C-alpha cells in the first residue's frame, strides 16, 4: 500500500505520495498562509470595475480579493458587506480569487447553498449512485438539505459516514447563512482545512494506508481528518525527509528532461497557456527491431512516462505531446487506446482528443490544486 509523507519544503508544505517501492507517485504543495482556500469571510466591496468585470473585496485587514461580477448574483455597490469564499490563491502579483457561492468541502461530499439538487462524481458507478439515492431518500434530515456533489471517495461501504458528513456540513452552512447578516467586517464565518490537508482529502481513501508527519503542527492538522491513518515520526536518528529522500523526489518532479530506460527521453516544457512534451529516441538502439517497431517501443514507453509525470507534477490544462511520428494510422489509434488505459485511474479527469494535423497528441487534464510549477517557478 502507498504512504503519504507530509513535510516542510522551503516556505511550503509538501504532501508526497509514495508507492510500496518508495517511488513518488504525486506531489502536492500548499503555502503556509493565514488564509486557506475554501474559508468564508465577511468582506467589504472597496472598488467596482465594470470594465474589468470585477469587484475588489477586502476580506481581512491584510488581504483584498478579486470577485468576478458575472459570477455574482448580488447588485453590488462600494462599501457593501458581503460573504465571500476564497477559491484561488494569488499567483505572482495577482490577488486572491473570491466567490459569493458558499460551499463546504468534506471528505465524501461538497455541500453548496447555490443549488438544491444532489449530483454525483462521474467516476462513481451507476449501481452505486442508485444505492446513494435510495439511502438519501430514507434520511429525513436530507429532505430540506442544500444541494451536494458526492465525491469519488464516497462508496456504499462508507454510506453511514457520507450521510453523517452531509448532514453536518449542511448544518454548518445553514448556520453561516442564518448569521451572516449580523456578522461584522472581516469575520471568518468558516475556516477551511489547510491546502495540504485538502490535497490528502482528494486522494482515494483506499489508495493509501498511512500518512506520516514529523512536524507536530502538521500532525495535529492531519489527525483531525484522518485520526486512524496518521503517524508522527519521532526517530531522532534520521529525519523523515532523509528517510524518504523528499528533496530528491521534488527535484525529480521539476526536471525538464526525463530519461527512459530504453535510452530515449522526454522533455517537459510548461508555458503560460499549455504544457508541451517532446519525445526523443535518444540513444535507443536495437538492431533486431525494425524502424516501425522501434518507434512503437519508444512511443509506448514515453506514453507510460507522460501519464506518470502528469500525475506526479499535477500538470493540468492543455497538454501537447510530440511523439515520434508513426507511418501507420493504426499505430496512432493503438497508442491513444493505450494512453486511455494509463490515465483511467487518475483522480483528475483526462480528455484525449487525438492527434492534430501536426501529429501532436492533444490532451487536457482537470485542474485540482496547483502544479509543482505553480509553486516552485
N, C-alpha and C positions, 0 to 999 in steps of 0.2 A: 504493500500500500504506500501511497505518497505521504510525504510530510511537508509541512509549510513552516519555513523559518521567518520570523519577524525580527528585524534588526534595524538599527540606525545606520544610515549611509550618508556621510557629509551632513547636509542640513535637511535630509529627507528621511522618511520611514519606508523601508522596503519590505515587501512580503514576497518571498520566493518559494514557489512550489517545486519540490524535488521528487523525482521518481524513486522507486526502490533501489535503483542502481546509482542514486545520487546525481542523476543528470537533471539540470534545471529545466523545468517544463514551462513555467511562465513567471514573469516578474511584474509586480505592481508597485508603483511608488505613490506616496502621498506627502503633501507638505506638512510640516509642523506649523500649524496655523491656529490663530484664535478663532477663526471662522471655519466651520465644516460644511461641506456640501450637503444640502437637504435640510439644514436648520432654517427655522422660520422666525422672522423678526417683525417688529413694528417699525417701519421706516417712514421717512418724510420726503415727499417729492420736492427736490431742490431746484430742478430745471426741466423744462419740456422742450424738446427739439423736434418738431414735426418733420422738418427736412431730413432728419436722421432717423425718423421713425423710432424715437427713443425718449424715454423719461429717465432722468438720473435721480436715484433714490439713496439718501443717506440712511443706512440701516444699523450702524453703530457709530460711536463718536469718533471712530478711526476710518471707517470704510464707507465708500459710496459704490453703488452698483448700477448696472445698465439694464433697463426694463424695456423690451420691445413693445411698442404701442399696439401693434397688430395682434399681440398675444394677450392683450389686457382688455377685459370687458368693462372696466371702470372708466368713467369720464373724469379724467384727472385734471387737477389744477395745482399750481405751485403752492406748497405748504400743506397739502393733504397728507394725513397719516394713513398708511395702508399696510396690511400684512403682506410680506414678500418672502419667497423661498429662494435660497441660494442654490442655483442649478449648475454653475460653472465657475471654476477658479480663474483668476486673472492670468493671462498669458502675456509675458513681456510687459508692455506698458498698458495693456487693456485692463478694464475694470472687471469686478465680479459680474456675472450674468444673473439676473433675477427673474422670477416669475410670480404672478399672482395666483397661479394654480397651486393650491395647497395639497400636499400628499405626504404620506409617511411610508417609508420603505421598510419592510420586515424581511425575515429570512425566507418566508414562503409566499408572501403576497405584498402588493403595493396598494394601499388604500388612498383614494382620492376623493375630494369633495367636488371635483369638476364633472363627474358623471355618476350615474346611478346603476350602471349595469356591471356584471362580472364578466371579464374576458380572461382567456387562458393563453399561456405561452404556446406557441406553435410547436414546440418540442414535446409537449405533453400528448400522449396518445388519445385517440377518440374514446377508447374504453375508460381511461382514467377520467376524462372530462365528464363523462356520463355519471361516474361514481361521485365526483365532486358536486355536480349539480343536484343529484339525489340527496346527498348528505346535507348540503346547504339548505334545501327546502324543508328539512326537518328541524332547523335551528330557529326558534322564534326571534332570537336577538338579531338575526341577519335580515329579517323581513324589512326593517326600516334602515338598514345599514347603507353607508355610502358605497359607491362603486369600488371595484377592486380589480387588479390584474393578478392572476395566480401565476407564480413564477415557476421556472423549471425545477427548482428544488423540491416543490411540493409533490407528494405521491400519496396514493391511498394508504400506504404504510404509516405515514405521519399525519393522517387526516385529523386526529384529535388536536395535534399541535397546530396545524394550519387553522382550524376553526377557532381555537383559543386565541391565536395571534390576530386573526381577522377581527374578532370581537374587541380585543384590547386596542388595536390600532384605530378602529372605528370610534371607540370611546374617547381616545386621546384627541382625535381630530375634531370630534364634535365639541369637546371642551374648548379647543382652540377657537373654533367658530363661535362658540357661545360667549366667550370672554374677550375676544379680540378688540371689540369696540371700546372696552373700558381700560385697555392697557395703554401705558404711556410710551413715548418715543424711545426707541432702542431696546424695548423689552424683547427678550428672547422667548418666544412662545413655545418653541420646541428645539431642543439641542440634539442634532443627529450624531451618530457614531462617527469617529474619525474615518478618513478615507481608507486607511489600511484595513480597518475592521469591515467596512462595506465591501472592499475587494474580496475579503475572505467569504463574505456572505454571497458573493456572486458565484463562488465555486460550488459545484455539486457536493452536497454533504457526504455522499458515499464515495467521493473521489480521493479523500484523504482521511487518515486516521489520527493525525496528531498535529498540533500547532505548537511550536517551540519558541519561547522568548527568553532573552537573557536580561532584558530591561524590565524592572518591576512595574514601572508606569505603563508600559505597553502590555505587559501581562495582565494588569488589572483591567484594562480596557477589554481585552480579548475574552477573559474568563466570564464577563457578564453575558456575552453572546454564546460562547462555546464552553460552558463550565466543565463538561466532561472530556474535552479534547485538548485542552491547553496544558502545557507543562513549562515550568520555569527552569531554565538551565542554570545550574548552580556550581558546576565543576570549575574550580579556580585554576586547575592545571592547564586548561585550554578553553579559549573563548568559543562561543557558538559560531561566530563569524569565521574563525580559523578552522573549526571542525568541518564546516560545510563549504569552505572556500567561497564565501558570498561575494567578496570583492572580485575574484576571478570570474564568477558567474555573471556579474554585472558587466565586467569588461567584455566578455564574450558576446553579450547581448547588445553591445554597441559597436562592435567591429564592422567595418564596411565590407570586408572580404571574408567569406566563409568557405573554407576548403571542404571538398567532398572526398570520400575515401578512394574513389576511382582515380583521383588526380585532377579532376575538374574542379571548378569553384563557381560560386555565385557572388555577385556584387550587389549590395543593397543600398539604394540611394534615395533617402527621403527628401521630398521637395515641399514647397508651400502647398501645392494642390494635390499631390499624389505621391505614391512610392513606386519607384522603378527598380526592378530586379533583373539583372543581366546574367544569363547562364553561359559559362565558358567551358570549353573542353580541356583547357589547360594542358597538363602533362599526360592526359589519358592516352594509353596505347595498349591495344590488344590485337595482335596480328591475326588471331584466329577469328576475329569478328569482321563482318563486312562493314562498310561505312554506315549503312542504314541501321544495322544492329548496334553499332557504336553510338549513334545519335539517340536511339531508343533507350539504351543503357544510361547515358548521361542525363537525358531529359527526365527519365523516371526517378533517378537518384536525386536530381535537382528539385523535382516536384515534391518529394518527401521532405527535403530540407526546407523548401519555401514554406510548406504548410506548418512545419515545426517553428520556423522563425516568426511567422505571423503571430502565432500564439505566444511564443516566448517574449517577443518585443511588444506585444499588444498593438500591432500595426492595424490601423483602420482606414476607412475611406476607400478611394480608388487606388488600385494596385495594377500595374502593368508588368508582366513577366515576359522577358525576351528569351524564349527557349531557342535552342539550335533548330534551325528550320528543317521541318520534315518535307520529304518529297511526296509522300502519300497522305492524302486527306484522312484516310482511315487511322493512321498513326496519331493525328491530331485528336480525333474523336476518342481514341483509346486513352490518350493522356488526360483529356478532360474528364472522362469517367473515373480514371484512377485518382485524379485530384479531388473529385467529389467525394470519393470514398475516404480520402485522407482527412477532409475537413468535416466529416459527418458528425463527429463528437465534439467539435469546437463549441465552447459556450456562447460565442458570438456568431450571429448569422452570417454565413458566407455565400455570396452570389457569384456564380461563374457564368460569364456572358459569352465565352467562346473566343476564338482567335479573330483579331481585326484584320483588315486588308494588309496591314504591315506585318502580319504574322506575330502579333503580340497577344498573349493571353490576358484578357481583361477580367479583373476580379474586383469585387467590393466586399468589405468586411465591416460589420456593425461596430460602431464606437461605443464601448463601455469603459469609461475611465480613460486616462491619457496613456499614450505610448511612452516607451523609455526615452524617446527623443524629446517629447514634450517637457520632460523633467530634467534631462541631462544636457540638452543642447544649449 
